[in-house]
Amino acid sequence: TILSSLATMIMDPDFKEALIAAKTVEEFRSLIDAKESGTFTAPNAAEESTESAPAADHIQILAVTACPTGIAHTFMAAESLEQHAKKRGISIKVETNGSAGAKNVLTPEEIAAADGIIVAADKNVAMSRFDGHRVVITKVADGINKADELIDRALAGSAPIYHASGADTAEGADASEEESLGRQIYKHLMNGVSHMLPFVVGGGILIALAFLFDDYTIDPSHFGSNTPLAKFFMDVGGASFGFMLPVLAGFIAMSIADRPGLAVGFVGGALAGAHGTGFLGALLAGFIGGYAVNLLKKGFAGLPAALDGIKPVLLYPFFGILIIGFITLFIITPPVAAIN
């Protein structure tokens, strides 16, 4: 996207200074064009030493960057890490988990040979592949502002060894046991919000179009649905908006309890929308549903191994939905609906 591209460009200090020094609009545009085409050269490049460090026989640093929306900070952190590593003659490869999915994905061979691994992420990323390796785990902002420090920690070999749990999946797992409670809550919340946003944005635009193409004079009480075209936009946009609370709660619960939490959170979010508790009710349903499923996992841990196959498709959803339904209707709804 344009925003992510610009965010990445201005992480280059030489390019940023050149933009600030531009005297005309044409000069400003030409600098951007040169940067996009890869032909930009810093004004003082000729004064700098052209000697480079000997190339390593493997990629020394591997990194993963991710932010909740996957638009700007993901790519700013990647660019910052690459710039600082390049200045120090250190080879690096950065995987970005942006809004369009993972790009420049790390391979098992690269992970096995790397001297250090950095994960700068504010949402869950695939972590089980790093099992047994020393991994620097931090927030994405540190990838932007503390790139040198992260590189030093990764190369020093002082980072804790990451141990994947049985719940780790390709959809994401984090080192929650090494993070503060506040950071865990933030990551779970952002996982729900980032999945909810497309429904809100898409549905909101369609509803706005319904009002734009409708005729208020036909029936003011049904403004937005009077004409066939307006009704089409309103119906589709309303359907999209209707998924907002279930998706928010569902992916919060999934972030906490992995895939078994998804159905439980969805039901909690749907009940929140149906009984007037709104956004706050969906938030509570997502967190309570996720942690309830984690408790169920511990409670059913003693069952025979032969029943492992039915836990995620029968036991967790049945008891989880039963629990979140009771809590939502009889504990969350009365006070929260009164507030709303």
C-alpha positions as CSV (number, residue, x, y, z in Angstrom):
1,T,0.0,0.0,0.0
2,I,1.0,3.7,-0.4
3,L,1.1,4.2,3.4
4,S,3.4,1.2,4.1
5,S,5.7,2.1,1.2
6,L,6.1,5.7,2.4
7,A,6.6,4.5,6.0
8,T,9.4,2.2,4.8
9,M,11.0,4.9,2.6
10,I,11.3,7.5,5.4
11,M,13.1,5.0,7.7
12,D,16.2,5.7,5.5
13,P,17.7,8.7,7.2
14,D,19.5,9.8,4.0
15,F,16.3,9.8,2.1
16,K,14.5,11.6,4.8
17,E,17.1,14.3,4.9
18,A,16.9,14.7,1.1
19,L,13.1,15.1,1.3
20,I,13.4,17.8,4.0
21,A,16.0,19.6,1.9
22,A,13.9,19.5,-1.3
23,K,13.2,23.0,-2.6
24,T,10.4,22.3,-5.1
25,V,7.5,19.9,-5.5
26,E,9.2,18.5,-8.6
27,E,12.4,17.7,-6.7
28,F,10.3,16.1,-3.9
29,R,8.5,13.9,-6.4
30,S,11.7,13.0,-8.2
31,L,13.3,11.8,-5.0
32,I,10.3,9.5,-4.3
33,D,10.4,8.2,-7.8
34,A,14.1,7.5,-7.5
35,K,13.6,5.7,-4.2
36,E,10.8,3.6,-5.6
37,S,12.9,2.6,-8.6
38,G,16.0,1.8,-6.4
39,T,18.1,4.5,-8.0
40,F,18.2,6.9,-5.1
41,T,21.7,7.9,-4.0
42,A,22.4,9.9,-0.8
43,P,24.1,13.3,-1.5
44,N,27.0,12.4,0.7
45,A,27.4,8.8,-0.6
46,A,30.6,9.6,-2.4
47,E,32.2,10.8,0.8
48,E,31.4,7.5,2.6
49,S,33.7,4.5,2.6
50,T,32.9,2.0,0.0
51,E,34.5,-0.9,1.9
52,S,32.1,-3.5,3.1
53,A,32.4,-6.3,5.6
54,P,33.2,-9.8,4.3
55,A,30.0,-11.6,3.3
56,A,29.0,-14.3,5.8
57,D,28.4,-17.8,4.6
58,H,24.9,-17.6,6.0
59,I,22.3,-15.1,7.1
60,Q,23.4,-13.9,10.5
61,I,20.2,-12.3,11.8
62,L,16.7,-13.4,11.1
63,A,13.8,-11.2,12.2
64,V,10.0,-11.2,12.1
65,T,8.0,-7.9,12.3
66,A,4.2,-7.6,12.8
67,C,1.8,-4.9,14.0
68,P,-2.0,-5.3,14.5
69,T,-3.0,-3.5,11.3
70,G,0.0,-4.7,9.2
71,I,0.2,-1.4,7.3
72,A,2.9,0.9,8.7
73,H,4.8,-0.2,11.8
74,T,5.5,-3.7,10.4
75,F,7.4,-2.3,7.5
76,M,9.0,0.5,9.4
77,A,10.5,-2.0,11.9
78,A,11.7,-4.2,9.0
79,E,13.4,-1.2,7.3
80,S,15.0,0.0,10.5
81,L,16.5,-3.4,11.3
82,E,17.8,-3.8,7.7
83,Q,19.3,-0.3,7.7
84,H,21.1,-0.8,11.0
85,A,22.4,-4.3,10.1
86,K,23.6,-3.0,6.7
87,K,25.6,-0.2,8.3
88,R,27.3,-2.7,10.6
89,G,28.0,-5.2,7.8
90,I,25.7,-7.8,9.2
91,S,23.6,-10.0,6.9
92,I,19.9,-10.0,7.8
93,K,16.6,-11.3,6.5
94,V,13.3,-9.8,7.8
95,E,9.9,-11.5,7.4
96,T,7.0,-9.0,7.4
97,N,3.5,-10.1,8.6
98,G,1.5,-7.3,7.0
99,S,-2.1,-6.9,6.0
100,A,-1.5,-8.9,2.8
101,G,0.0,-11.8,4.8
102,A,3.6,-13.0,5.5
103,K,6.2,-11.9,3.0
104,N,9.9,-12.9,2.7
105,V,9.1,-16.0,4.9
106,L,12.0,-17.5,6.8
107,T,12.9,-21.1,5.8
108,P,13.8,-23.9,8.2
109,E,17.4,-24.0,6.8
110,E,17.9,-20.3,7.5
111,I,16.5,-20.6,11.0
112,A,18.8,-23.5,11.8
113,A,21.9,-21.6,10.6
114,A,21.1,-18.1,12.0
115,D,23.3,-16.6,14.7
116,G,20.3,-14.7,16.2
117,I,16.6,-14.3,15.8
118,I,14.4,-11.3,16.6
119,V,10.7,-11.2,16.8
120,A,9.3,-7.6,17.0
121,A,5.6,-8.1,17.0
122,D,2.4,-6.7,18.6
123,K,0.3,-9.6,17.4
124,N,0.7,-13.4,17.4
125,V,3.0,-14.8,14.7
126,A,4.2,-18.4,13.9
127,M,6.6,-19.2,16.7
128,S,6.8,-23.0,16.9
129,R,9.5,-23.0,14.1
130,F,11.8,-21.3,16.5
131,D,11.6,-24.1,19.1
132,G,15.0,-24.6,20.7
133,H,16.5,-21.4,19.4
134,R,17.5,-18.2,21.3
135,V,14.9,-15.6,20.3
136,V,14.7,-11.9,21.2
137,I,11.0,-11.2,21.6
138,T,9.8,-7.6,21.9
139,K,7.3,-5.1,20.7
140,V,7.3,-3.8,17.1
141,A,8.1,-0.2,18.3
142,D,11.5,-1.5,19.5
143,G,12.3,-2.7,16.0
144,I,11.9,0.9,14.9
145,N,13.6,2.7,17.8
146,K,16.0,0.2,19.2
147,A,17.3,-1.8,16.2
148,D,20.9,-1.7,17.2
149,E,20.1,-2.9,20.7
150,L,18.0,-5.8,19.4
151,I,20.8,-6.8,17.0
152,D,23.4,-6.7,19.8
153,R,21.1,-8.9,22.0
154,A,20.5,-11.4,19.2
155,L,24.2,-11.8,18.4
156,A,25.3,-11.9,22.0
157,G,23.5,-15.2,22.5
158,S,22.0,-14.0,25.8
159,A,18.3,-14.2,24.7
160,P,16.2,-16.9,26.3
161,I,15.7,-20.2,24.5
162,Y,12.2,-20.4,23.1
163,H,10.2,-23.6,23.9
164,A,7.1,-24.2,21.8
165,S,4.1,-25.6,23.5
166,G,1.7,-28.2,22.1
167,A,-0.7,-25.4,21.3
168,D,1.6,-23.6,18.9
169,T,0.2,-23.4,15.4
170,A,0.9,-21.7,12.1
171,E,-1.7,-19.1,13.0
172,G,0.4,-17.9,15.8
173,A,1.8,-18.5,19.2
174,D,3.6,-16.2,21.5
175,A,6.0,-16.5,24.4
176,S,3.2,-15.4,26.7
177,E,4.9,-16.9,29.8
178,E,7.7,-14.4,29.2
179,E,5.5,-11.3,28.7
180,S,3.7,-9.1,31.2
181,L,0.0,-9.5,31.7
182,G,-0.7,-6.1,30.3
183,R,1.2,-6.9,27.1
184,Q,-0.6,-10.2,26.7
185,I,-4.0,-8.5,27.1
186,Y,-2.9,-5.9,24.5
187,K,-1.9,-8.5,22.0
188,H,-5.1,-10.5,22.4
189,L,-7.2,-7.3,22.0
190,M,-5.3,-6.2,18.9
191,N,-5.8,-9.6,17.4
192,G,-9.5,-9.2,17.7
193,V,-9.5,-5.5,16.5
194,S,-7.3,-6.2,13.5
195,H,-9.7,-9.0,12.3
196,M,-12.8,-6.9,13.0
197,L,-11.6,-3.8,11.1
198,P,-12.3,-5.1,7.5
199,F,-15.9,-5.8,8.4
200,V,-16.4,-2.4,9.9
201,V,-14.7,-0.5,7.1
202,G,-16.3,-2.4,4.2
203,G,-19.7,-2.4,5.9
204,G,-19.5,1.2,6.9
205,I,-18.7,2.4,3.3
206,L,-21.6,0.4,1.9
207,I,-24.0,1.9,4.4
208,A,-22.7,5.3,3.6
209,L,-23.4,4.6,-0.1
210,A,-26.9,3.5,0.8
211,F,-27.6,7.0,2.2
212,L,-25.8,8.7,-0.7
213,F,-27.9,7.0,-3.4
214,D,-31.3,7.1,-1.6
215,D,-34.1,9.6,-1.9
216,Y,-35.0,11.1,1.5
217,T,-38.3,12.5,0.2
218,I,-39.8,9.0,-0.6
219,D,-40.1,7.9,3.0
220,P,-37.9,9.8,5.6
221,S,-38.5,7.0,8.2
222,H,-36.8,4.5,5.9
223,F,-34.1,6.7,4.6
224,G,-31.2,4.5,3.4
225,S,-33.5,1.8,2.1
226,N,-36.1,3.6,-0.1
227,T,-34.7,2.8,-3.6
228,P,-33.6,-0.7,-4.7
229,L,-30.0,0.4,-5.1
230,A,-29.9,2.0,-1.6
231,K,-31.6,-1.1,-0.1
232,F,-29.0,-3.3,-1.7
233,F,-26.1,-1.3,-0.2
234,M,-27.8,-1.1,3.2
235,D,-28.5,-4.9,3.3
236,V,-25.0,-5.9,2.4
237,G,-23.4,-3.3,4.6
238,G,-25.6,-4.2,7.5
239,A,-24.7,-7.8,7.1
240,S,-21.0,-6.9,7.2
241,F,-21.5,-4.7,10.2
242,G,-23.4,-7.6,11.9
243,F,-20.2,-9.6,12.1
244,M,-18.3,-6.9,14.0
245,L,-18.9,-8.1,17.5
246,P,-18.7,-11.9,16.9
247,V,-15.4,-11.5,15.0
248,L,-14.0,-9.2,17.7
249,A,-14.8,-11.6,20.5
250,G,-14.0,-14.7,18.4
251,F,-10.5,-13.7,17.5
252,I,-9.7,-12.4,21.0
253,A,-10.7,-15.8,22.3
254,M,-8.7,-17.5,19.6
255,S,-5.6,-15.5,20.5
256,I,-5.9,-16.7,24.0
257,A,-6.9,-20.3,23.6
258,D,-6.0,-21.0,20.0
259,R,-8.5,-22.5,17.5
260,P,-10.8,-24.1,20.2
261,G,-11.5,-20.6,21.5
262,L,-12.9,-19.3,18.2
263,A,-16.4,-20.7,18.3
264,V,-16.8,-19.8,22.0
265,G,-15.8,-16.2,21.4
266,F,-18.0,-16.0,18.3
267,V,-21.1,-17.1,20.3
268,G,-20.2,-14.7,23.1
269,G,-19.9,-11.8,20.6
270,A,-23.2,-12.7,18.9
271,L,-25.0,-12.8,22.3
272,A,-23.4,-9.4,23.2
273,G,-24.9,-7.9,20.0
274,A,-28.3,-9.5,20.4
275,H,-28.7,-8.4,24.0
276,G,-27.5,-4.8,23.8
277,T,-24.2,-5.1,25.6
278,G,-22.4,-3.9,22.4
279,F,-18.6,-3.5,22.1
280,L,-17.9,-3.8,25.8
281,G,-19.9,-6.9,26.1
282,A,-18.1,-8.5,23.2
283,L,-14.7,-7.6,24.7
284,L,-15.6,-9.3,28.0
285,A,-17.1,-12.3,26.1
286,G,-13.9,-12.7,24.1
287,F,-11.5,-12.6,27.1
288,I,-13.7,-14.7,29.4
289,G,-14.4,-17.2,26.6
290,G,-10.7,-17.6,25.8
291,Y,-9.6,-18.1,29.4
292,A,-12.6,-20.4,30.0
293,V,-11.4,-22.7,27.1
294,N,-7.9,-22.7,28.6
295,L,-9.4,-23.9,31.9
296,L,-11.3,-26.6,30.0
297,K,-8.0,-27.7,28.4
298,K,-6.5,-28.1,31.9
299,G,-9.6,-29.8,33.2
300,F,-9.7,-32.4,30.4
301,A,-5.9,-33.0,30.4
302,G,-6.4,-36.1,32.4
303,L,-8.7,-37.8,30.0
304,P,-7.4,-40.9,28.0
305,A,-5.3,-40.1,25.0
306,A,-7.9,-41.9,22.8
307,L,-10.3,-38.9,23.4
308,D,-7.8,-36.3,22.2
309,G,-9.5,-36.2,18.8
310,I,-12.9,-35.3,20.1
311,K,-11.7,-32.6,22.6
312,P,-11.4,-29.7,20.0
313,V,-14.6,-30.7,18.1
314,L,-16.9,-31.7,20.9
315,L,-15.8,-31.1,24.4
316,Y,-14.2,-27.6,24.2
317,P,-17.0,-26.1,22.0
318,F,-19.9,-27.7,23.9
319,F,-18.8,-26.8,27.4
320,G,-17.2,-23.5,26.3
321,I,-20.3,-22.3,24.5
322,L,-22.4,-23.4,27.5
323,I,-20.2,-21.5,29.9
324,I,-19.9,-18.3,27.8
325,G,-23.7,-18.3,27.2
326,F,-24.4,-18.5,30.9
327,I,-21.9,-15.8,31.8
328,T,-22.9,-13.5,29.0
329,L,-26.7,-13.7,29.6
330,F,-26.7,-13.8,33.4
331,I,-23.5,-12.0,34.5
332,I,-22.4,-9.6,31.8
333,T,-25.7,-8.5,30.2
334,P,-27.5,-7.0,33.3
335,P,-24.9,-4.4,34.3
336,V,-23.4,-3.7,30.8
337,A,-26.8,-3.4,29.1
338,A,-27.7,-0.9,31.8
339,I,-24.6,1.2,31.1
340,N,-25.2,1.1,27.3
